[in-house]
Amino acid sequence: MEENRRMKKPKARLWTDPKTGKQYLRVRSTDANGKSVARMFTEQEDADEYIATLVKERKRHGAAAVNSDEIDALRVWREYVSKEHTAGRDAPALRDVIRGTIERLSVGTSTAALSDLHKKFRDSREKAELSASHVSGLKYRLKRFVSYFPKDEAAGNINTEAIERALSSMRAGGLTAQTVKGIRGAAHAMFEWGVDRGLVGSNPVSRSKAPKVTQGEVGTITASQLKGLLRTALKTNPQMVPALATWAFTGVRRAELCRLRYDDFDHARKELRVSAAAAKTGTARFIPIPPCLKEWLDAAKAAGVLPVGKIIPGDTDMLAEAWLNREFLSVKADAGLTEWPQNAMRHSFASHASAKFEDFGKVGAWIGHAQDAGLLIQRYRHAVRKSEGEAWFEVLPKDKPAKKAAKKAAQKTPAKRKAV
């Protein structure tokens, strides 16, 4: 009896929407789960086609094989096939599409949840003893990224389209293009790490489009400000002098600075070696030691700083960076420097070295941008004047005697000539 009721041919009946007063043709039926389903149509032809499909599928497979989702899926498939044929292309068989989708879903659900991949990757970065700022930034970006997906979403189910939707939502939510690009980079690293360890089958981020970022002006400090900073450090905290002077006159990255040792200074060759283990890029590079840096290192040694071991104390990168941040804030406050641009020491070196030497290839190699000299030219070509670049490398622990004498001579009033 129940089977006969389900197999009864549906009819299109006129129905009026009580809210809008509009009239529709309503087709009511019962799906395989016994759920009542109603579809609305504005044209009799569309309603008749829907009813014919229901009847045909019920006769072929029985009521248990027919439900509203399947009928709707069949409609979507037919629309797709029609468009493909119109474009002159052959559409794949429906059974092949369904089987392929099921296989992809099976692979996706067999992978770890996105939250588990996130935790494992984050733990691996912490164990790698990366710099504190790098780990902190990575945590922030990944936390932002995973928040755009369901908590228990299988990592293998996330595709490029979902990634791009998330990135678009971030921009719409007010995040800058630079911030979104950083989040995308962190997500790319996480999925790539997962692929290498067999946790996911592919990296969906690699095919997503990164937001376009417009580079702003670099923030730098002047030679006068650098002199005040270094001379204050020499008086109040001499142990900071080697780190600050090396930072200012070689342009190493913060994390690289925290890994440098006094043994890395080759004074005979007048070069600082940034080893592959210390460099961000994993490739060793050599930076010339300018005379001004040598004088600051000698001044620190004369003040009681022993040139042994690491330039910045700390058994790990995190401890070294914590010490640098704490002492750096103290020295800046003592020097009266209340405003400080982001990454000012490295940016200032690149700007002043580019102005003084006018050789972007060399400067790019010194700061580790040898593969992207265009970025250096674009950002630092007109950051400071040549005279300012030369003044940067003349910042010394003490003024030269010649400069003092010239200054005094300029201040003297010319003697009056005696009348003959």
DOBARO-959237 format. One record per residue: residue in three letters; x, y, z of N, C-alpha, C in turn. Coordinates in steps of 0.1 Angstrom, whole numbers, plus 5000, padded with zeros to 4 digits. Each point is the difference from the previous one (the first is absolute). Layout:
# residues N
AlaXYZXYZXYZ ...
//
This chain:
# residues 420
Met500849885000499250125000500950135000 Glu501049995009500950125001500850024987 Glu500349884994500850014987499250064989 Asn498749965000499150054989499850155002 Arg499950055013499850145002501250084995 Arg501249955002501250064996500150014985 Met499549894993500249994986498950084992 Lys499150065008498950074993500650124993 Lys499550034988500550104991499750145006 Pro501050085002499850145006499350084990 Lys499350115005499350094991500450145003 Ala500050094990500350145002498750075003 Arg500050065012498850075005500350155002 Leu499050084997500250155002500150035015 Trp501050085003500250045015500350155000 Thr499450065010500250155002500950035012 Asp501150074999500850045011499250095009 Pro499849975013499250095008500750135003 Lys501350014999500750125003500150104988 Thr500249944988500250094989498850004991 Gly499149905001498849994992500349954986 Lys501349964997500349954987499649854999 Gln499649964988499649864998501049924993 Tyr500149875004501049914995499349864998 Leu500749924992499649864998500849925010 Arg499349935009500849935011499849854997 Val501249935000500049854998500449945013 Arg499249935007500349935012500249854998 Ser501149955007500349864999500749955013 Thr500349885001500649945012501349944995 Asp501150035007501349944996500249875006 Ala501249944998500349875004500049985015 Asn500250115007500050005015498750035006 Gly499050014991498650035005499850145003 Lys500950094996499850145002499250074989 Ser499150085004499250074990500850114994 Val500050014987500850094992499150084991 Ala500150145000499250084991500950094992 Arg499850004987500750084990499150104993 Met500450134999499250104994500550034986 Phe499050024991500350044986499250114995 Thr500550084991499250114995499449964986 Glu500649904994499649954987499549865000 Gln498949974993499449875000500949904994 Glu500850044990500949914993501149955009 Asp500550095009501149965009499449905011 Ala498850035004499449915010499749864994 Asp499650004987499749874994501349924998 Glu501150074996501349934999500549945013 Tyr499850085011500449955013499249875004 Ile498750014997499149885003500449884992 Ala500350024987500449894991501349945005 Thr500950085004501349945005499749925013 Leu499250055009499749925012499449874996 Val499050004992499349874996501049914993 Lys500850054991500949914993501049945009 Glu500650075010501049955009499349905009 Arg498850035004499349905009499749874993 Lys499650004988499849884993501249924998 Arg501150074998501349934997500649945013 His500050085011500749965012499149985012 Gly498850044999499149995012500150135008 Ala499150015009499950135008501250025009 Ala500749895004501150015009501250074994 Ala500050014986501250064993499850144997 Val498850065004499750134996499850095012 Asn500850115000499750115010500350134994 Ser499750115007500050134994501550044996 Asp501049965008501450034997500449944987 Glu499649874998500449934988499450064987 Ile498750045002499350064988500750144997 Asp500350075010500650134998501449994994 Ala500749905005501449974995499949964985 Leu499049934996499849964986499850124992 Arg499250095005499750134992501350084998 Val500850015011501350074999500949944990 Trp500049865000500949934991499550024985 Arg498750004998499650024986500250144995 Glu500050105009500350134996501550014996 Tyr500849945008501550004997500349934987 Val499449884997500249934988499650084988 Ser498850075001499550084989501050114997 Lys500550075010501050104997501349954994 Glu500449885004501349954995499849964985 His498849954997499749964986499950134991 Thr499450105006499950134993501350064996 Ala501049985010501350054998500949914991 Gly499449884996500849914991500949915007 Arg499749985013500949915008499249885004 Asp500649885002499449885005500050005015 Ala498849985006500049995015500349865004 Pro500749995012500249865005498749935004 Ala500149875001498849935005499750035014 Leu498750015003499650035014500549915010 Arg500049874997500549905010501550025003 Asp500850044990501450035002500250125009 Val499250104998500150125009499749965014 Ile498949935002499649965014501049915006 Arg500649914993501049915006501350085003 Gly500450094991501150095003499850085013 Thr498850065001499750085012500149925013 Ile499449884999500049915012501449965004 Glu500949984990501449965002500750125007 Arg499850124995500650125006499550025014 Leu498749985003499550025013500649895009 Ser500249884995500549895008501550035004 Val500750064991501450045003500050115010 Gly499150104998499950115009499749975014 Thr499049915002499649965013501049915007 Ser500949944992501049925007501250085005 Thr500050134996501150085005499750065014 Ala501050065006499850065013499150124999 Ala499450035011499250125001500950124998 Leu499550114995500850124998500650055014 Ser499249995010500550045013501249925005 Asp500049874996501149915004501350034992 Leu499850034987501150044991500650135005 His499150095004500550135005500849985013 Lys499649925009500749985013501449934997 Lys500049904991501249924998501050094993 Phe499650084991500950094993500550115009 Arg499250065009500450105009501049945010 Asp499849885005500949945009501449974993 Ser499949964988501349984993500850134998 Arg499350114998500850134999500650045013 Glu499349975011500550045013501249915003 Lys500049874997501149915002501250044992 Ala499850074988501150034991500850125006 Glu499650055011500750125007500150124991 Leu498950034993500050124992499950125009 Ser500250124995500050125008498650025006 Ala500050075012498750025007499050084991 Ser500550104993499150084992499549924989 His500849914994499549924989498949905004 Val500249945012499049905005498850075004 Ser500150125006498950085004499150044988 Gly500750054990499350044988499349894993 Leu500749885000499449884993498849965008 Lys500050005013498849965008498850094997 Tyr500350135000498950094997499449984986 Arg500849984990499549994986499249874999 Leu500649895006499349874998498750005008 Lys500050065012498750015008499050074992 Arg500450114993499050074992499549914988 Phe500949934994499749924989499049895003 Val500249925010499249895004498650045005 Ser499950135005498750055005499050014989 Tyr500450004987499150014989499449874995 Phe500449895007499549874996499449935013 Pro499149904997499449925011501149945009 Lys499849995013501049955009500549864996 Asp499049914996500449864997500149974985 Glu500150114992500249984986501249924997 Ala499949894991501149924996500950094991 Ala501350005003500950084993500049974985 Gly499849874997500049954986498750054992 Asn499050055007498850044994500150154995 Ile501050075005500150144997500750024986 Asn499350074991500550024987500350144997 Thr500650034988500450134997498950105001 Glu498849964995498950095000499650055015 Ala500149905009499750045014501150095006 Ile501349984995501050095005499850144995 Glu499750014987499750144995498850075006 Arg499049925003498950065007500450055014 Ala500849935007500550045013500850134999 Leu500950004990500950124998499150124996 Ser499049984992499150114997499350055012 Ser499549915009499350045012500950085009 Met501349965000501050085009500150144995 Arg500150024987500150144994498750075003 Ala498949944998498750065002499850045015 Gly500749925009499950035014500950115005 Gly500850064991500850115004501549975001 Leu500449884998501549975000500750064988 Thr501250055002500750054989500549894990 Ala500350044988500649914990501249935005 Gln500950085007501249945005499849905011 Thr499050035009499749905010499449874994 Val499150024991499449884993501149924993 Lys500950074994501149934992500849925010 Gly500350065012500749925010499349885005 Ile498750015002499149895004500149894990 Arg499950044987500049904989501449935000 Gly501150085003501349945000500149895011 Ala499550035012500049915011499249884997 Ala498850014994499249894997500749914989 His500650074990500849924990501149925006 Ala500750065010501149925007499449885008 Met498950025006499449905008499549884991 Phe499350034989499649894991501249934993 Glu501050084997501249944993500749915010 Trp500050045013500649915010499249875001 Gly498650025000499249885001500149914988 Val500250054988500249924988501349925001 Asp501150065005501349935001499949895010 Arg499150005010499849905010498949914998 Gly499350014988498949914997498850025007 Leu499850125007498850035007498950054991 Val500350064989499150054990500549964986 Gly499149994991500449954986500650114992 Ser499550135002500550114991499950135008 Asn500650104994500050135006499050094993 Pro498850035005499050084992500450155000 Val500950045009500450145001500850044988 Ser500849914995501050034989499350054987 Arg498849964998499350054988499150125003 Ser499950045012499250125003500750134996 Lys499350104998500650134996500350095012 Ala501250045001500450095011499550144998 Pro499650075010499650144998501150094996 Lys499750104992501150094995500350105011 Val501350015003500450095011500850124994 Thr499650125004500850124995501050045011 Gln501250004996501150035010500050145004 Gly500050035013500150135005501450055002 Glu500250125005501350055002500749935012 Val501349984999500749935011500350105011 Gly500049965012500350085012501450005003 Thr500750115001501450005004500350105011 Ile501249995006500550105009501150084994 Thr500450115006501150084995501349965006 Ala501150054994501449975006500150065014 Ser499350125002500150075013499249915011 Gln498949944996499349925009500849875004 Leu500649954989500949885003501150035009 Lys500650124998501150045009499650015014 Gly498850065003499550015013499749875006 Leu499449914992499749865005501349925004 Leu501050004991501249925003500850065012 Arg500150135000500850075011499349985013 Thr498750005000499249985013500349865004 Ala499949904991500349865004501449985005 Leu500950074994501449995005500150055015 Lys499250095004500150065013499249915010 Thr498849964996499049945009500049854999 Asn500349944989499949864998501049954989 Pro501250005003501149964990499749874993 Gln499449915007499849864994499150014987 Met499250115000499150014988500750064988 Val501250065002500750074989500349914988 Pro500649885002500449914989498749974992 Ala498949975007498849964992499450114992 Leu499950125007499450114993500950054988 Ala501350005002500950054990500049904988 Thr500049875003499949904989498750014993 Trp499050025007498750024994499950124990 Ala500650115005500050134993500950004987 Phe501149935001501050024990500249874991 Thr499149905002500049884991498649974995 Gly499050055007498649984996499549855001 Val500649925009499549875002498650005006 Arg499249894998498749995005500149985015 Arg498950035007499949995014500349865005 Ala499449904994500349865003501449964998 Glu500650054989501449974997500950065010 Leu499750125004500850075010500049925013 Cys498949945004499949925012500949874999 Arg500449964988500849884999501450024997 Leu500450134998501450034997500949985013 Arg501349964997501049985010501250094996 Tyr500850035010501250084998500949934990 Asp500049874999500849924991499750034986 Asp498750054997499650034987500750124994 Phe500650085008500850124995501449964996 Asp500350014987501349974995500750144998 His500750055010500650134999501250014990 Ala500649884998501150004990499550034986 Arg498849944997499450024987499050125000 Lys499750055012499150115001498649964995 Glu499649885005498749944995499249945012 Leu498750025000499149935009499449884993 Arg500149885005499449884994498749975007 Val498950014992498749955005499849864995 Ser500249905008500049864996498749964995 Ala500049884993498749954995499049975011 Ala500649955012499149975011499450135006 Ala500750114999499550125006499150084990 Ala500249984987499350084990498649954998 Lys499150104998498649964997499849924988 Thr500850034990499949934987500749865000 Gly500849975010500749885001501250004991 Thr500450114995501250024992501050105007 Ala501349965001500950085006500350124992 Arg500350125006500450124993501150075008 Phe500750094993501050085006499850154999 Ile500250075010499750155001501350075004 Pro500450104993501250075003499950075014 Ile501050005008500050075013500650144997 Pro499150105000500550144998500850055012 Pro500950094998500950055011499250055012 Cys498850064998499350055011499549895009 Leu499649884994499649895009501249955008 Lys501249994994501249965007500350095012 Glu499850134998500250095012499049985011 Trp498749974996499049975011500349875007 Leu500549904993500349885007501250015009 Asp501050084996501150035008499650085013 Ala499150104998499550085011499349915010 Ala499249914995499349915010501049915007 Lys501049954993501049925007500850095011 Ala500350124997500650095009499150035012 Ala498749994998499050025011499849885009 Gly500749894996499949885008499249884994 Val499650024988499249894993501049904994 Leu499949875005500949904994499549954987 Pro500850004990499549954987500149854999 Val499249935008500049865000498549955000 Gly499849894992498749944999499150084991 Lys498750005004499050074992500050155003 Ile499650074989500050155002498850035010 Ile498949934998498950025009499949885009 Pro499950015013500049895009498649934999 Gly500149865002498849924999500249874993 Asp499749895007500349874995499149964987 Thr498850074999499149974989499750134993 Asp499550004988499650124993499050085008 Met499049935006499050075007500550075012 Leu500949945008500650075011500950124995 Ala500749984989500850114995499250124995 Glu498949964994499150114995499350075011 Ala499649935010499450065012501050105007 Trp501249965001501150095006500150124991 Leu500149984987500250114990498850105002 Asn498849955000498850095000500050085013 Arg500349945011500050065013501150115001 Glu501249974997501150095001499950114990 Phe499549974988499950104989499050115004 Leu498849965006499150095005500650105010 Ser500849945009500650085011501050114994 Val500849954990501050094994499350114992 Lys498949974993499350104992499450105009 Ala499549965012499450095009501050095006 Asp501249955003501150085005500550104990 Ala499949974987500550094990498950104996 Gly498849985005498950104997499449984987 Leu500149874995499449974987498649945002 Thr499050095000498649955002499349944988 Glu500450054988499449944988501149924993 Trp499549884996501049904994499349924989 Pro500350024987499449934989500249855001 Gln499149924995500149865000501249954992 Asn500849915006501249954994501050114995 Ala500150105009500750124996501549984997 Met500749915008501449984998500349944987 Arg499349904996500349934987499650094988 His498850075001499650094990501050124998 Ser500550055012500950114999501349964994 Phe500549885003501249964994499949994985 Ala498949934996499849984985499850134993 Ser499350105006499850134994501350084999 His500850005011501250085000501149944992 Ala500149865000501049934992499750024986 Ser498749994996499750024986500450144995 Ala499750105009500450144996501550024999 Lys500749945009501550035001500749924989 Phe499749874998500849924991499450004986 Glu498750034998499350004987500249874992 Asp500049895008500249874993499049905007 Phe498850004993498949925006500249855000 Gly500849954991500449864999500749965013 Lys501050085003500849975012499250015013 Val499350115001499250035012499049895002 Gly499349954989499149905000500649875005 Ala501249974996500749885004500450015015 Trp500350125005500350025014498849975009 Ile498950054996498849985009499249874997 Gly500549924990499349884997498950014990 His500050104992499050024989500649984986 Ala501049924999500749984988499149954989 Gln498949925003499149954990498950104996 Asp499950115007499050104997500550145001 Ala501050034991500650135000498950114997 Gly499049964992499050104996499350065012 Leu499749925010499450055012500850105007 Leu501349985001501050095006500050134993 Ile500050004987500050124991498750085002 Gln498949925000498750075001499850075013 Arg500549945011499750055013501050095006 Tyr501349994996501150075006500750104991 Arg499750014988500750094990500050145005 His498950055004499950145004499650025015 Ala500349905008499750015014500750115007 Val501450014998500850115005500950054990 Arg500650125003501050064990501449945002 Lys500850024990501449945000500850055012 Ser499850145003500850065011499549935014 Glu498749975000499549945013500649855001 Gly500149944988500649865001501450005004 Glu500850104996501450015004500150045015 Ala499050085005500150045014499749885009 Trp499149914995499749885008501249925004 Phe500949984990501249925003501150085006 Glu499750125004501050095007499650015015 Val499049935004499650005015501049925008 Leu500750075009501149945008499850025015 Pro500749925008499850025014500450145005 Lys501050064993500450145003500250074987 Asp499850135001500350094988501450004997 Lys500450004987501450014996500650135004 Pro501350015004500650125004499950114989 Ala500149964988500050104989498650064999 Lys499049935003498750065000499850105011 Lys500549965012500050105011500750134997 Ala501249984994500850124997499350094990 Ala499449944990499350074990498850075006 Lys499449945009498850065006500450125009 Lys501149995007500450115008500550114992 Ala500749974989500550114990498850084994 Ala498949924998498850074994499450095010 Gln500149965013499350085010500850135004 Lys501350004997500950125004499650124991 Thr500150125006499850124993501350054993 Pro500050034988501250044993500650135007 Ala501449995002500650125006500150124991 Lys499850125006500050134993501550034996 Arg500250054988501350054996500350135006 Lys501350015004500550135006500250104989 Ala499750135003500250104990501550034998 Val500450024988501550024997500350155002 
//
